[in-house]
Amino acid sequence: SSPRGTGFLASVCKEWESCAMRAGDLGLRVVLLRTGMVLGNGGGSWPLLKKIFKLGLGGRLGNGKQFVPWIHLEDEVGIILHALEQESYRGPVNLTSPHPVTNAGLTRLFARHLKRPAFIPAPAFALKMALGDLATIVLDSQRVMPKVAQDNGYHFKHPTLEEALVSLL
């Protein structure tokens, strides 16, 4: 229900979803999956983040106050399967945890669970110099809630980052 964001990812999503919604003109049910950072042992961002933190190179990004939408892989797949089975799912569906965390909070939990320090911050200016416009992906705050999944009765297996990390480790 929030207004659309700005920047590269928001533009890509707008175009992608506009094309997908055309299937609705054909009488098809359209579900638009909007995923957060997926944490799973089989791939995605977790193996890379785990390696960085294990090396003691973890740290907050920018000021660390930005919210990071995340989800455990089992819940990502769980919501997708639930959406396939339930006709009530239509339109945008956020595949994110119901308990968002800030980048600083995520950094603290990763460091604690991996038993490593996380004191090397990546300043916003350095990320902008290195990534250009793509720095918004890690610096912009996105406090995304899985309201549609919850309203349709999905029950999370790993609702908190703490529970997700225990499962992954």
N, C-alpha and C positions, 0 to 999 in steps of 0.2 A: 504493500500500500504506500510505500515511501516513494518520493520522486526519484526519477532516474538520475544516476550519477553523471559525471562528466569524465572526459579523458578517453584513452585508447580502449580499455576494456569495456567501458560503458557503450562506446560506439559500436564495437564488435557485437556485443550482446543485443543492442537495438536492431541492428541489421539482421542478425541471425534469427532472432525471435520474430521479426516482421515476416521473414520468409516462411518460418515454421507455421505461423498463424494462418497462412493461406490454406493449409490443409483443413482448417475449420470450415472454410467455404465449401469444401467437398463433403461436409457432414461428419468429418472425423473428429474424435476427441483429441485435443492437443494439450500435452503437458510439457511445460518448459522447465527443464531441470537446471537450477542455478546452484553450482557446487562451491563449497568452501575448500580450504586446503585439506586434502585427504591424508589421513595418517593410517598407514598400513604397512606391514612388513614386506609385502610383495612388490613395492614400488612407490611411486609418487614422491612426495617431499620428505617423508619420514626417514628413509635410509640416508639421504644426504644430510638432513639436519642432525641426525644421530651421529654421523661421522664428524661433522663440524664440532659438535659439542663434546664428543669423546676426545677430540684433539685439544680441547680447552680453548677453542677459538670462538665459542658462542658469545653472543652479546645482544643487547637490544638494538633495534633498528630505529634510527631517528631518535625522537624523544621517548619512544616506547609507550606512549599513551594511546596510540591507535588500536582499535579493536581488530582482531584477526579472526575471520570466520573459519572454523575448522570443523572436521567431522571424522570419526573413526570409520575405516573402510567397511566394517560390518554394518554400521548404520547407513552408510551411503547405499550399499547394495540393498539393505533392508527397506529403505524408503522407496527405492526404485521398484522393487518387487511389490511393495504395498500399493504403489501408484498404478502398477499394471493390473492389479487385482481389484482395485476399488474405482468404480466409475465416477465417484465423487471428486476425484482429482481432475482439475482442469486449470489451464493457465500456468503461471509461474509457481514453482515449488522450490523453496530454499532447502538445499541439502547441507545443513549446518547443525552443529550442536545447539541444544537449547540453553547452554551456559557459555556465552561468549567470553573471551578473555582478551586482555590487552597484550600487546607485544611484550611489554615488560613482565607481565604475569606469566605468559607462555615461556619466556626466557628463564625466569626463576624456576618454574616447574621442570623444564627440560634439564637445567643444570642440577637440580636436586635429585631427580630420578636417575640421571646418568653419573652422579657423584663427581661432577666437574665444576670448576669455577666458570662463571660467565660474566666477565668484567670487560670484555673488549667490545665497546659499542661501535656501531657503524653510523657515523654522523650523517644527517640528512643530505648535507651538501656533497659529501663523498658519494653517496648512493646516486644522487642526481647527476653528478659528473660521470659516474661509471655506467649508469643505466639510462640516462636521458629521461624521456617521457615515461618509460617503463618503471621508473622509480615509484610512480604513484601506486603501483601494484602492492608494494610493501610499506609505503608511507601513509597512504590514505586510510582513514578509519572506516571500517565497514562493520557496524553492529547489526548483523543479520540474524534474524530469528526464524526458526522452522515452523511458523504458525500453521501453514496449510497441512503439513504432516501431522502436527499435534492435533489440529481440529478434526483430522480424518482418523484419529485413533492410533497413530503409530507410537509405539513405546520403545524408547531408546535403550540399547544394550550398554552403551558407554556415553552417558549424558554429560559427564564432566571430563575435563582434560586429565585430572588425576586418575580417574578410572580408565581412561583410554591408554595412558602411559603405563599403568600397571599391566594392562592386557598386552601391550606391545613389547614390554620388557620381560 
